Amino acid sequence: MRRVVFNQKGGVGKSTITCNLAAIGAARGKKTLVIDLDPQANTTHYLLGEAADDLETNATEFFDQMLSFKLRPRATEEFIVPTPFENLHLLPSHASLEELQAKLESRYKIYKLREALEALTGYDQIWIDTPPALHFYTRSALIAADTCLIPFDCDEFARRALYALLDNVAEIRADHNDQLQVEGIIINQFQSRASLPQQLVDELRGEGLPVLDTLLSSSVKIKESHQQSKPMIHLDARHKLAQEFSALYDELESAGKKSTSGKSKTGKTGKAAQ
């Protein structure tokens, strides 16, 4: 299973959600790979801590080799590094990834990530973190993925952007990856005591959008998790937010098993369907 976590809006928790769900799968015995395609490299630093500054290889080199026709491409495994957590591996990012984007786009290397991951063996789950923009790396991830998860923070601006985002995913599906599904919208930093967040969630569900049942609470504990470079399950497995991440992981796993024999989600918005 290859999942991409994507939202064109920044600050919605893509890296946090990617790392915590991947860490839970790895802790449960699944060999797991995280791919960091964001030049900010937040996921890389979250999983590796200070060791992220001393890496000898990263995603820039992984993509750079795709520009040469003269050299035999190195195996994807050569760019993957272990994390301190059992069963959890990482293809790390670097700020230089941004400088390479224009060259990759002009040479139309948009399918190369999918080809590399299809040839990669040994992993039960692959999670792809993306930049907050729809450009080469994000499109590459959507083309390479089986499903897309969309983090959503509860405000009206995010809601307006959500419709355009779902239309963009639908366009990728139509043009490049007809197997791509919107697996779900993840409500992040949910404030249960406020009325507006619940109202927005109810309205999105009323429109038929695939809002997942598990809501992730707003908590200052996640900042400690970032600072210590430990996903919540390793920092404090009994914390409410750690339990919510576990419940979200279970929900995705359960839905994934059902979708193999049932009807897939289309990812159409209420407006787009009209």
Secondary structure, DSSP 8 states (H G I E B T S, - for coil): -EEEE--SSTTS-HHHHHHHHHHHHHHTT--EEEEE--TT-HHHHHHHGGGGGG-S--HHHHHHGGG-SSS----GGGG-EE-SSTTEEEE---TTHHHHHHHHHHTT-TTHHHHHHHH--S-SEEEEE--SS-SHHHHHHHHH-SEEEEEEESSHHHHHHHHHHHHHHHHHHHHT-TT-EEEEEEEEEE-TT-HHHHHHHHHHHHTT--EEEEEEE--THHHHHHHHT--HHHH-TTSHHHHHHHHHHHHHHHHHHHHTTS-------HHHH-
